[in-house]
Amino acid sequence: MLKLINDWYNQHFSNPQVAILVLILLIGSSVIIFAGGILTPILAAVVLAYLLDGGVEWLRQFKIPRTIAVLVVFSLFLLSITLLLLVLAPMLLKQASQFVVAVPNMISNGQQVLMLLPEKYPNIISEEVVLEILNSLRTHVTQASQQVLSFSIASVFDLIAFMVYLVVVPLLVFFFLKDRNSILQWFSSFLPADRSLVSKVWKDLNLKIAGYVRGKFLEILIVWVITFVTFLFFGLQYSMLLSFLVGVSVLIPFVGAVIVTIPVVAVAYFQWGYTNDFIYVMIAFAVIQFLDGNLLVPLLFSEMVNLHPAAIIIAVLFFGAIWGVWGVFFAIPLATLIHAIINAWPADDAIKPPALKA
């Protein structure tokens, strides 16, 4: 047994390039797992820097110096953040509060619909079970409403942390953009001189992560705007809040679309009932989801759609369980990293040490 393990190790890890790559992956994973909470603002800044660096590189195509390009892109970024905080955030908070307050009424109105189930399917569900489910839901929703609407001491500390992040993250984004090459060279100085395998994996991963972050941002924005215009056209309540949830749901492939459908259906049904307006909104929502998955995603992520849907779902579940929201967001790039490592891994003939000449 020990001989088999030793032979397997020598076959796959005897190459110094492989050992360096594995060591870097272990160190990086350990840092994120054990210090992920502390590194949250840094991770957020890295994501935003990836997003904005595309704009900087686009301006540089017109012979604009990098410093000026960074200042222009960063200024537009600050303007966008300001508009988000002053215009969109109050609307979202207002509609979120109204929605949370209205949920108990929705449950009460839905009780009549659910109470019809024991009459139609007495062998499957009883009236007592329905009442127990409704009472449990009403209790949990009421508690959640009180927590959302109450301004506790914990909310004060969360607000202070948010204000700190609001200053720290943009500063980190600016320096990451301005000194990108210097930072990468500084990190490279800690690596061995002979790191061809690491460089190959990094080059492939860097391009795909950059494309993924920018593509995902565009997907969220496009889906959000189109959904908002559609809901507003039909006069659906909480249009801004629901469209925002639909946009953000694209962060979780496949699963997000299913989850966000629940509040959309609930609001539409309790606003109109089973009428033509309800059917039209559901058809329009289904069309948006279909076009997102079958047209927009292939256009924005043409280099990543070769991942099997099962692999994407497994990646979302696995990395989401380990790293939470960041794991969900980076599930596809991390799956792509694994794919890139497998492709770049030296073949058996390349790993084996050269035979000694007689």
N, C-alpha and C positions, 0 to 999 in steps of 0.2 A: 504493500500500500504506500509506504513512504517513498519507495522507488518510483511509483507512478506519479505521485505528487511532485517529486523532485524532477522527473523527466518533463512533466507538464510545465513546471515553472521555468526550467531551462529553455524549453521550446518557445515560450511566449514572452518571457521577461528577461532573457539574457541580454537582449539588445539594450544598450544604455539609453537610446532614444525613447524606448518604451518605458523604461524605469523613470525617466524624467517626466514624461507625460503623466504617468500614473501618480507620481508624487505631487505634481501640481494639482491634479484633480482632487486628490485626497485633502490637500491643504485648503484648497478653495472651498470644497464642500464642508469641511469642518468649520471654517470661519463663518460661513453663511448659516449653518445649522445652529452653532452655539452663540453666535453674536449677531444673528439676523435682526433682532429687535433694535439693537444699538445702531446697526448699519442702515436702518430704514431710510433716513434722509439721504444717505450717500447713494443707495440703490435708486431712489427716486430721482436724484440728480443725474445719475448715469443714464437712466432711461430718457429723461428730458434732453440730455446732451446728445444722445444718439438721434433723437427726433429732430433737434435743431441743427445738427451738423449737416444734414442733407441740404438745408437752406443755405448754410455757409458755403458749402461746396458748389452749389448752384450759382451763387453770386461770384465766386472765384472764377467761374468760366468766362466772365466778362472782364477779366484782368483786374478785379478789385482786390486790393490787399486783404489778407486774412483778418487783420485787426479791425479794419473798417467793416468787413463783412460780418464779423462776430458782433460788433456794436449794433449794426442794423438789425440783424436777426434777434439779438437779445432784447433790443428796444421793442420790437414787435411782440416778443414773448411777454414782456412786462405789461404792455398795453392789453394783450389778450387776458392776462391774469387779472388785471384791474377790472376789465369789462365783466369777466366771469364772476368776480366777487361782488361787484356793485349792481349788476343787472340780473344775471342768471341765478346766482345763489339765492337771493331773496325770493325769487319766484319758485324755485325748487323747494325751499324750506316752507314757504306758505302752503303750497299744494300738498307737500308731505304731511304737514300738520293737519290740514283739512281731511286728507285721505285717512289718516290714523283715527281721527275723531269719527269719521263716517263708517269705518269698518264694523263696529258693533251693530249699527243700524242695518248694514248689509247682511250680517249674520242673522239678525232678527227677521228680516224680510225673506232670507233664504230658508228660514225654518219651515215656512209653508210649503216650499218646493220639496224640501227633504222629507217632510212628513207624508208626502204622497208615496214615497218609496215603499214603506211597509204595506200600503194598500195594494200596490202593483206587484210587489215581490215579497209576500209574507213569509215564504220559506227561506229567504236569503237574509233579510234584515228585519228587525223588530222595532216597534216604536220606542221602546225603552233604550235601545242602543243609539238610535238617532238623537233622542233627548240628551243622553249622556255625552255624546260627541259634541252637540251644540253647546251644552253648558260648559264643557271643558274648553272649547274654543273661545267662548265668550269671556270666560275667566282670564285666559291667557292674553287675549286681545286687550281687555280692559287694563290688565297690569302693564302691558307693553305701552298702551296709550299714556298711562300715568307716568311711566318712565321717560317717554319721549317728550312729553309736555312739561315735565318738572325740570327745574334748573338746579341741580344739586352741586355739592362741592366738587364731586368728580368731574362735572361738566366744566367747572371753572378751570381745573387743572388741564383738562383736554383742550380748552380754548387757549390756555397759555402755551401748551405744547404746539398747537396749530399755529399760533402767532410766531413762535420761535422758528418752526419749519418754514413759515412763509418768508422769513428773512434768510435763513441759512441755506435752504435749497436753491433759490435763485443765485445766491453768491457762488455756491459750488458749481452750478450749471455754467456760470460765466467763466470761472477759472478752468473748468474741464474743457470748454470750447476754446478758450484763448490759448491754453498751454497743453493742448491735446498731445502734440508730438513730444514735448518735453516729458510729460507724464508717462507716455508709453516707453520712451527711452529709459526713464528711471526704473520702471518695472523690468525692462529687458536686462538692465545691468545686474539683476539678481539671478539671472538664468545662465546656465553654461553657454559657452560660445558655440558649441556644436548642438544645436536644437532644431534641426531641420524638420523633424516630425511635429514638434510643438508648433513651429511656425506655420506648417502646412495646415494643421487643424485650426489654429487661430485665424489664419487668413480666410478660410472657408467659413468659420463660425462668425467672424466679425462682419462679413458681408451679409450673412443671412440674418443675424440679430438686428443689424441696422435696417435692413429691408423689412423685417418683421415689425419692429417698433413703429416705423413710419407708416407701413401699410396698415397696421392695427389702429393707429390713431386716425388715419383717413377713413377706415371702415367704420369706426365708432361715430365719427363726425357725419359721414354720409348717411348712415342708417338713422342716426338721431334726427337729422334735419328732415329727411324724407318722411320718417314716421311722424314727426311733429306736424308737418304740413298736412299729411293725410288725416291725422286725428283732428286737427283744427278744422279742416274742411268739413268733416262729418259732425263737428260740434261735440266730440267726446270730452267728458270731464277729465280734469287732471292731465290734459294733453302734454304739457311740458314735462311733468313728472314721469308719466308712462313712457313717453318717447325717449327720455333720458335713460330709463331702465332698460328699454329695448336696445338702445345704443351700447350701453355698458355690458349688456348680456353677451355680446359677441366676444368678450374676453374669455368666456367659457364655451368652447366649441361644443355644439350639439346640445349639451345639457342646459346652457344658458337660455337658449330659445324656448325650451320646454318650461323652464321655471318662470320666465317673464310672461308667458302666455296666461298664467293663472290670474294675475291682477288685471290684465287687459280684458280677458273674458268676463271677470267679475264686475268690473266697472261698467262695461258695455251692457251686460245683461241687466244689472240693477238700474241702469239709466233708462233703457228702452224696453227691456223684456225681450221675449222672443219675437221680434218684429223685423221688418225689412231693413231698418237702420242697423240693427245688431248684425244681421247677416252680411250687409255690405261692408261694415267695418271689419268683420272677421275675414271676409274674402280679401280685402285690401291688405290686412295684416299678414295673411298667408302668402300673398303675392310678394310682399316685401321680404319676408323670410326666405322664400324660394329664390328670388333674385339675388339676395345676399349670399346664399350658399352656393348657387350655381353660376352666377355671373361675376359678382363683385369679388368674392374670395379668390377665384382662379385668376382674375386680372391683377389683384394686388399681391398675391402670394404664389405666383406661377412657379417659383423655384422650390416651394415647400409643399405643394399639393400632392407630391409623390408619396407622402407619408400615408400609410393606410389609416382609415378612420378608427379602426380598433386600436392602433398604436397611439393615436391622438387622445382617445378617451382614457386609455390606460395611463398615459403621461399626465393628463389633467388630474386624475384621481391620485396617482402616486406622488407627484411633486406638490400638489395642493395639500395633501395630508402632511407632507414634511415641512413646507415653507409657507403654507397659507395662501394669502392673496398673491404674493409674489410668485409662488410656485405655480398657481393657475395661470398667471400672466405669461410666465416664461416657460410654460409646459411645452409648447411647440418648439421654441429655440433649443430647449434642453434635449428634447427628443432628437432634434436635428444635430445637436452636439454628439449624442451617442452614435447617430448614423454616420457623422463625419469621422468619428474615431474609428468605427468599424471599417470604413472605407480606406482610411489612412493607415490602418494597422498593417505593419509589414507582413508579407506572406511568410509561410513557414520556411521557404528557401532563403528568404532575406534575413530571417531571424537567426537561422542556424549559423554558428561560427564557421568560417571557411576551413575546409579540410586541409590537414597538414600534408605537405608534399614529401614524398619519400626521398 
